[in-house]
Amino acid sequence: MDDRVRQELDSTVRLPEPFAGWFASRGWQPRPHQLAMHAQVSAGKSALLIAPTGGGKTLAGFLPSLVELSQGAAGKGLHTLYVSPLRALAVDIARNLEAPVAEMGLPIRIESRTGDTPAHKRQRQKTNPPDILITTPEQVSLLMAQEGAKHYFANLKTIILDELHALAPTKRGCLLALAIARLEKLAPGLKRVGLSATVARPDSLRAWLMPQREADVEDMASFVEARGGADPDIAILSPAEERMPWSGHSAVYALPALYEAIKAAHMALIFTNTRSQAERLFHELWTINEDALPIALHHGSLDVSQRRKVEAAMAAGSLRAVVCTSTLDLGIDWGDVDLVINVGAPKGSSRILQRIGRANHRYDEPSRALLVPANRFEVLECEAARAAAQDGAQDAEGPVELKRDVLAQHILGCAVAGPFHPDELHAEITAAWPYRNLTREDFDQAVDFVSTGGYALKAYERYAKLKSMPDGRLRLAHPRLAQAWRMNAGTIVEAEMIKVRLASQRKSSAGRPLQNWGGKVLGEVEEWFIEQLSAGDTFLFAGQVLRLEAVEELNAYVSRSSATEPMIPSYQGGKFPLSTYLASRVRQMLAEPASWGSLPAQVRDWLNVQRWKSALPRPDEMLVETFPRASKHYLVCYPFDGRLAHQTLGMLLTRRLERAGMKPLGFVCNDYALSVWCVRDLSLAIETGHLSLAQLFDEDMLGDDLDAWLAESMLMKRTFRTCAIIAGLIERRWPGQEKSGRQMTVSADLIYDVLRSHQRDHWLLKAAWDDAASGLIDARRLAQMLARIRGHIIHKPLDAVSPLAVPVMLEIGREPVYGEANDALLAEAARDLESELIGEAMRLV
Amino acid sequence: MMQLCGIELHPCLSGAAWLPAYGALLVADLHLEKGSARAHRGVQLPPYDTRAGLAALDAAITRWKPDRVILLGDSFHDGGGPERMDASDRAMLDAIGARTELTWISGNHDPDLPHDLPGLHARELALGPLTLRHEPTVKAAAEIAGHLHPAAAIVRRGRKVRAKCFVLSPNRLILPAFGAYTGGLDVRHEAFRPLLPGDAFRVVMVGRSSLHVLPGRAVL
């Protein structure tokens, strides 16, 4: 029989007293999935619950433990461990759980433990553990390594993992999976309860939860799926009167309609993709807020106290709208939200479903959502997302596997816990789903790395961190290594904001330290953006073309460039690249004019003219257009594979075009397309056979070219630094510590250079390469794309820019503007360029 | 080519200085075995900095064919460095010692180097009018020293560039640090102030492919 358990099967299950009475006294019925979870876990099984927000998911997770504890299991040591990725919520969750426990008069002690928990409380929790401990993944690693862990976890029966869909695709999830593998050893038969939002492949999470003992068979947890409630009611805003923008992400055109929607709602959550979009939208809304509606702002850069104030005001129902970023994607619910507005591209169907789920927690009424596309491509993306949401289709972002830096950290943690035998530890670790395919050879290399650095030159045998014992076990060489490990535990290496500073002409007085130098701060940009640049690259920021000179500590020193167009596009769409799944739906929609019925007329016209002037590719094809414009020659291609992959593709294509003698000058990209411009005539070169598109887009670009680009790129050094910190090769930076950020950054770079020139195949370089390939350079997705389009490239030599190319062409000369004063100038310049391009593209004769 | 108290000297791209009148090649602050220095504390940096430093030194010797190489102190990152050296690195050092005469001037990091290292040992060394020592001294008549790891930053046409550098004043040359894991200290740091009163000095900035002589006043 199928081990999937649908709640319908379990409608006969009843809760014991005092639970049944407690539900009844509030006039509530336990939800079917709550009963189903109770039935599964009480029967000794592990289970994954997938439920939309507002489905009483957290209570469903705790219910089996509460029942057990109410029936005599309480007071016998730690019984249930609850793990959430959100540290700030631990206290709230403990409080929410204490209320029913107190009302039922249950003798159950619930406590929370995070990095902020004072030492005396931790000590007390150690000697006198609560029945239920609410904590974070990092704390689980620390707890499993502490002295007396065997005793501490001896009575542990259940571990509850909340927001599992958000944890499993991260390094934090890998570390937690390893810690759970250790807990299994201390508390055999540990039941695992996973709580998750809807995901594309629940089976991967079901397997993730369970110990994996055999190579070919995946053990899976039972599966309980809550009925999805009512289908969401999703509208796409398309003001008929206004002209739909060709590019940009501000959605200013839609403001009046947006404001009306807020007025009509009780309380609206307005999601944007970036902080700067949120700031901008919040500002614009207040300029038209004639009714002085209480509209607030919530994002990650705001001070915590400010965020708490907004949350409290939401809970109190004193707000009408909150403009926010992904900071409100997860977590507990504040207030009675009845409308979710998503401004800009949805980017992924899982994300949009999660966001829509924030509206209306009366489970059986439909969530109401309004999607607001900011430009024409986003209209297609919104349509694709609406269709996906109605199908309940999710992106396939699965759990990550085999993160080597995390493995190294865990192995040392195991040594901190006590001596281990490599054979046993390998068996224990391969029971964790993300490491089920870890070969013995790879594991031994990890142990070698942990112990002596894993260098071909055996320099550290004498200083090995792990010492062999006569029985074959390995023990920690010195207790102070345990302290260092505790200080470095965890996988979160904060993404830094980098100040963009104009390198100053001003002479500073002698003796001032270097880090105080530099001129005016132009703004702040995410470190990862700067990571993509090499010194000498030009980019647009705050309305001017800047040239990167150097990155020192948390400052990017730039100079004004005389170039009128930047070489490197900057990122304005937001942090999330278009998901593979949504991209394929957009490609599908483009290829099928029959599906355009729901599109606004001006978007249909745009696509029709494109079909007439150039072509619309089939879903498996990639269209390449070449055309001259203003004494340059452009190549525009449409892979629809997200900005990160496109940026990498742009870097690589530029190198190849350079070698082919085409003299490339620069490129820009967005989530949909990439545009490269050259001095030489591309159409001519392709038609005369001097340039082969098949060769240009050949998969072999991922070999030497990528390697060569990476070697010069700061990206690899930064990725290496993160791996080196997690793996414990270099020490984590702590505020106020003597080791300043700059010293550490410099040394990580020097280490990378030396290691790369002397041991290119080092284990940690491999780890960093794997990370970069799936991370910032998105080489994996690029590889899939290149394979997909092989033999399916259609080339259209054109006389002028095509309608489909306009949005990406408009990226040339656009930027997220951090300084208000530059907005007007930029908007003006952009307008001029825009009308010229559109006239050219849409001219029918 | 430059002069210090009438003695001809050539700063090199490698960070060494060549004094043809004495057939002497000078290097400062190799910090050999810096990578392994904290290994006993559990910090195990890639142990390849020693061979990287020695290879650079070997290349400089091939280029200038000196009679003697004078190492201006902090040649090892710490006293235990020579003992930690890998046998292959030690063989490389011995081969260098066989090609040319080495003189190890002691530095604050390596005050008492073992005498089985190839070459001579000294606290200071006189070359004609010049005194060679590790730490620059304020009252020196004419000296060549290391210790401070000088680096400088300049701005030209709005561009900021920072690099290791030689510092040359009327009576003093300070060499940049030669080692693979060594950072730089800015010449505007107060540690330089008593040595470089006013702007009466020049820096020779070590670029990727060439050296750049700049007056002190051009330095940020």
Contacts between the chains, C-beta under 8 A, distances in Angstrom:
chain1	res1	chain2	res2	distance
A	452	B	44	6.5
A	453	B	44	3.7
A	453	B	45	7.7
A	453	B	46	7.2
A	453	B	47	7.4
A	455	B	44	7.9
A	455	B	46	6.3
A	455	B	47	5.8
A	455	B	48	7.8
A	457	B	47	5.3
A	457	B	48	6.7
A	457	B	86	5.6
A	457	B	88	7.7
A	458	B	86	7.9
A	459	B	35	7.9
A	459	B	36	5.6
A	459	B	39	7.3
A	459	B	44	8.0
A	459	B	47	3.6
A	459	B	84	7.3
A	459	B	86	5.8
A	460	B	36	7.2
A	460	B	39	5.2
A	460	B	44	4.9
A	460	B	47	7.1
A	462	B	39	7.9
A	463	B	39	4.0
A	463	B	40	5.3
A	463	B	42	7.7
A	463	B	44	6.9
A	465	B	42	5.7
A	465	B	44	7.9
A	478	B	42	7.4
A	480	B	41	7.6
A	480	B	42	7.4
A	481	B	42	4.9
A	484	B	41	7.9
A	484	B	42	5.7
A	502	B	158	7.6
A	503	B	155	5.4
A	503	B	158	6.2
A	503	B	159	6.2
A	503	B	160	3.4
A	504	B	155	6.5
A	504	B	160	7.7
A	504	B	220	7.9
A	505	B	155	5.6
A	505	B	158	6.9
A	507	B	220	6.8
A	508	B	188	7.3
A	508	B	220	6.3
A	510	B	188	5.4
A	510	B	193	6.7
A	511	B	188	6.0
A	511	B	189	7.0
A	511	B	190	4.7
A	511	B	193	5.8
A	512	B	188	6.4
A	513	B	186	7.2
A	513	B	188	7.9
A	513	B	189	6.6
A	514	B	153	6.6
A	514	B	162	7.7
A	514	B	186	4.6
A	514	B	188	7.4
A	514	B	189	7.9
A	517	B	153	7.2
A	517	B	220	6.1
A	518	B	160	7.3
A	547	B	159	7.2
A	549	B	159	5.3
A	549	B	160	4.9
A	549	B	161	6.9
A	550	B	160	6.2
A	550	B	161	7.4
A	550	B	162	6.3
A	552	B	162	7.4
A	557	B	160	4.8
A	559	B	157	7.2
A	559	B	158	3.6
A	559	B	159	4.6
A	559	B	160	7.1
A	560	B	158	5.5
A	729	B	43	7.9
A	729	B	44	7.1
A	729	B	45	7.3
A	730	B	43	7.5
A	730	B	45	7.8
A	731	B	43	7.1
A	743	B	183	6.9
A	746	B	183	5.3
A	747	B	181	6.9
A	747	B	183	7.5
A	750	B	180	6.8
A	750	B	181	5.4
A	750	B	183	7.9
A	751	B	45	5.9
A	751	B	46	6.0
A	751	B	181	7.7
A	754	B	35	7.7
A	754	B	46	5.4
A	754	B	48	5.1
A	754	B	49	5.8
A	754	B	52	5.8
A	754	B	180	5.5
A	754	B	181	7.2
A	755	B	46	4.3
A	755	B	48	7.0
A	757	B	48	7.7
A	757	B	52	7.3
A	758	B	46	6.7
A	758	B	48	3.8
A	758	B	51	7.1
A	758	B	52	7.1
A	759	B	46	6.9
A	759	B	48	7.0
A	762	B	46	7.4
